[in-house]
Amino acid sequence: METDKKGNSLPSSGRGRVGLLWRETKDYLTITLGLMAYALGWTLFLLPYQITTGGVTGISAIIYYATGIEMQISYFVINAAFLAVALYILGLKFCLKTIYSVSVLTFFLDVFQEMMKNPETGELLQIIGPGQDFMACVIGSIFCGVGIAVVFIVGGSTGGTDIIAAIVNKYKTITFGRMIMVCDIVIISSCYFIFEDWRRVVFGFVTLIIISVAIDYIVNSARQSVQFLIFSKKYEEIGEAVLTEVNRGVTILDGTGFYSKQPMKVLCILAKKSEAIHIFRLVKDIDPNAFISQSNVVGVYGEGFDQIKVKSKKK
């Protein structure tokens, strides 16, 4: 039998290829949805109210406010340089998703801006009314934060400073949101030289904070892991089902019932929290009388989970 990249067995090469293709397809669909939310946050709420934030999109917005050059043009040009760095450090897979993300986001920004332009003046419509800058700041930030987080969860990037955050996160235990905040302070502060209005700078920092909090909350929630202890006489069937259908490793522990003094097998499984419902359904279908213990774990490090990002001391 073949094994996947996590060391788990696959029932057949055809099934393994189909499963891999389906996972990749879901990743790109998820990235597309995240980018759509991000582009909507900008074109519906931030750009019409002249609010900026960090990253290459923030730089592109400042260029748009100062010169009138549409945001997607400068965004695409600036990101071309960052992609070379991503290819060298983060690898081909990350770079392919980044190229896809930059291209799709450029497309969405262009389409949504055309849809939201006032046909008479050519300016973007303020859909929640004039003078609602703060409300637009909050709503737009939530859209952008959710969009970036969704893209990050499947290993993608919206480009720009997101790439820098992903590079640092690869080697250090610094969250995406915090790293992006550090990178973007200078960009937001620079918008003062365009508007000469500290209120715009404050809005920019509020936007940055909301985006960072949304990213950390969603990404950390998606990375939560759980541990299962499953007691069942049909442990072999359950273990095989979890191995092949959930694609998670299974460890068999030897146990002894204290009352019955009979030997028994216990399955120990570490999985993502999002996979818990799938495991419960498998166990119920195979053995409705199985005893299951589920517990949250602080962190799981190793193949298939998070990487250990601390430097070891070498003698």
Buried (B, 14 or more C-beta within 10 A) or exposed (E): EEEEEEEBBBBEEEEBEEBEEEEEEEBBEBBBBBBBBBBBBBBBBBBBBBBBBBBBBBBBBBBBBEEEEBBBBBBBEBBEEBBEEBBEBBEEEBBBBBBBBBBBBBBBBBBBBEEBBEEEEEEBBBEBEEEBBBEBBBBBBBBBBBBBBBBBBBBBBBBBBBBBBBBBBEEEEEBBBBBBBBBBEEBBBBBBEBBEEEEBBEBBBBBBBBBBBBBBBBBEEBBBBBBBBBBBEBBBBBBBBBBBBBBBBBEEEEEEEEEEEEEBBBBBBBBBBBBBEBBBEBBEEBBEEBEBEBEEEEEBEEEBBEEEEEEEEEE
